[in-house]
Amino acid sequence: MIRMLEKMWAFVKRDFIEETSYRLAFVLQVFGLLLSVSAFFFVTKMIDPDTPGLDGIDPFPWMLLGISFQYYFSTALYAFASRIRDEQVLGTLEAMLVSPTPTSVVVFASATWDFLWGGLRVILYLVIAKLVFGIPLHFEGLGPLAVGIVLTLLSSAGIGILSASFILYFKRGDPINMVISGLTMFFGSVVFPVQQLPQVLQPISQFLPITWSLKVVRGALLKGLGFAELSGELLRLAALTVVLLPAGLYLARIAIRKAKQEGSLVKY
């Protein structure tokens, strides 16, 4: 366990040094967050607070949490594929995958920094919303919130690893993340409630992790709900995680094994 953490830390340290070496870009990203939150604030002024699906939540915090956590969800989707692609181009992928380190550790460790930076962005969103716009946040629901975030990351990581497997074997950008991202934005109640869609399309949202994740996040942070009130959403999120994460890891092993057999790990 200690050895695994040391290896993950090595990946994080490498990526942190690379990220902070571009200081101006780092500062501009933070400034961009402030502009984004301000834009959401004025856009939601045009939304009726009684819109079905908002569940009594003010449109601004409802949309802000949706977009900020959708970003974190997208991080889990794209981090694995983009890191694998970068290692392919740099010529370091084969060296990592033929090392004694388990494949699952290599895959997760390569994307650890992306998760940490994505989490920091979400925190910055919330800090700006709280300090600048005075959004009331409830911290008594941190327990279910933490569980929901972990389950969301694991379930979306399963999809992300599946995407990385596609790149490992076919050496091309994959259509998986594009489709999932589109479905998430449209059916996941990110920027508008799914109740606004035709009733025949609404059941699609139940199969997306982000749907249940946002119910947990909004319920915990904006309403102060606990485990009792959010147990149903957490169970559905756990069920999706149990299916998606093992499936992603299994397909990644198959893709790596076939690429090794064909000697194509270094090709891109």
N, C-alpha and C positions, 0 to 999 in steps of 0.2 A: 504493500500500500504506500509506504514512504517513497519507494523507488518510483512508483507511478506518479505521485505528486511532484517529485523532483523533475521528472520528465515534462510534466505539464507546465511547471514553472519555467522551465527552459524555453518552451514555446512562447509563453506569455512574455517573458523578458525580451526575447528576440523581437516579437511584434510590437511591444511597447516602445522599444528603442527606435524601431523603424517609423512608427506613427508619430512620435514626438519629435523626430528629426525635422519634420515639416511644421514648424511652430506656427507660422502664419495660417496655414490651412487648418490647424487645430483650433486656433482662436476664431477663425471665420465660421467654423462649424458651430461653435457655441453661440456666436452672434446670430447665425442663421436660425437657431432654435428660438431665440427671442422673437425674431420677425415672424416665424411660423405660428407661434402661439398667439401673437397679436392678430395675425390674419384670421385664425380660427375664431377669435373672440368677436371680430366684427362680422364675419360671415354668419355666425350663429344668431346674430341680432335679427336676421330675416326669418328665423325658424320659429314656428308656433310652439310654445312650451307644452301645449296640450296634444301634440302629435302622438298618435298611438305608437307604442313601442319604446317611448322614452322612459316609461315607468315612473313618472313623476320627477325625473331628474332634469335639471336645467340643461338646455341644449349645448351650452359651451363646455361644461365639464364632461358631458356625455360624449361629445365628439372628440374632445381633447384626449380622453383616456382611450377611446377607440383607435385614434390615429397613432398615439404614442406606443401603445402595446402592439398594434399592427406592425410598427417598425421593428419591435423586438421579435415578433413572430417571423418577419421577413429575414431578420438576421439569422435565425435558426435555419431557415430554408436555404439561404444563399451562401452562408459562411462555408459550409463543407465543400460545396461544389467549387466556389471561387478559390479556396485555399488549395484544393487538390489540383486545380488548373494551374495555379501559380507555381506549385512545386513541380508540375510536369514541365512547364516552360523553363524553369530555372535548372532543371535536370537533377533535382534533389529527391524526387519522389521515390525512385527505385531504391536509393540508399536507405530511406526511412522504412520502406515496406519490407525489405529483406533483412532488416535488423531484428534482434531478438524481442524487441518491443511488440506486444500484441497489437494486431491491426486496429482493434477497437480503441486502444489508448492513443495510437497515432492519429486516428480520425478525429477523436474528440479533442485531443490536445492541440491539434492544428487550428481549431476554431475557438479555443478558449478565450483568446483576446477579443474576438468579435463579440462574444457573449458579454464579456465584462464591459466593453465600450458601449454596447447596445443598452445594457442595464444602466450605465451612467447617463446616457441620453434620456432614458425614461425618467430617472431621478431629476435631471435638470428640467425636464418638462414640468414635473410636479412642483418643483421648487419655484419656478417662474409663475406657474398657475396660482400657487399659494401666496407668494410674497407680492407679486405684481398685481394679480387680478383678484386676490382674496377668496379663492375657492375654498370652501370648508372641506377638509379631508378628515375622515374618521380612521384613527389608528387602532381602535379596539378590535378591528377585524383583521389584524395582521396575520393571524394564524391561518385562516382559510386563504388569505391572499397569497402567502408564501407557498402553500401547498398548490394552489392553482397555477402560480407562475412556474414552479418546478415541473408540474405535469404538462403544462403548455410547451415548455422548452423541450422536454423529452419526446412528446408526441410530434412536434414540428421537426425536431432533430431527426426523427425516423424518416420523415419525408425528405429532409435535406440530405441525409446519407444516401437515400435512394437516388436522388439527383446526382450526387457525387459518383455513385456506382455507374450511372449512365455515361458520365464523362470519362471515367476510368477505362471503360471498355470501348466506347464508340469514338472517344477523342473529340467530341463536338459538344457545343452548347446543347443543353437538353430542353425539351418542351415541358418537363414536369413542373418546374417551379413557376413557369409562366402561367400554366393552367391553374395551379393551386393559388397563386397570388391573385389571379383574376376572380376565381371563385370566392376567395376570402373577402376581397374588397366589395364584391357585389352581393354575396349572400351572408356575410359574417356579421352584419350589424355594426360595421366599422364607422362609416360616415352617415348612414341612414338606417333606421330600423327595418328589419326584414319584413315587418308587418306592412310596409309600404308596397311590397311586391305583390303580384297576383298570387292568390292563395295556392294555386297549383304548384308554384315554384318555391314556396316557403319551406317545405320539408327538407330541401337540399341543405339548408343551414345546419340541420341537426347532425350532419356527418362531418362538419368542419370543427377542428379543435378550437379555433378562435372564437366561435359562437359561445361556447361554454366558458372559455377563458374570460371573455369580456363580461359575461354575466357575473362571474366571481369577482373580477376586478372592480366593476362598477358597484356591485352590491356591497363589497367590503369597504372600499375607499370612500364611496359617496353616500352610503346608507348605514354603514357600520354593522352590517349583517355578520353573523357568526357561522360556525360549522352547522348548526341545526338548520338554519335557513338556506344554506348553500350546499347542503349535502348532496342533493340531486344533481346539481351541476358538476360538482367534484367527481361524483361517481361516473358520470358520462365521460368526463375528461379522462379519468383513469382508464376506462374501457378503451377509448381511442388510443391511449398511450400503450396499453398492453398489446394492441394489434400493430401499431405503426412502427414502434422502436425496434422490436425483434425482427420485423420484416425488413427494415432498412439495413440493419447490421448483417442479416443473413445474405441479402442480395449483394452487399458490399464485399463480403468474403468470396462469393461466387465470382464477381467481376474481377477482383484482384487475382484469384486463382487462375482464371482463364487468361488474364493479361500476362501473368507470369509464364504460363504454359506456351503462349504464343510469342513471348519475348517482346511484348509491345508496351511495357510500362514506361519506357523512356521515349516513346513516340508521342507526338502531339500534333 
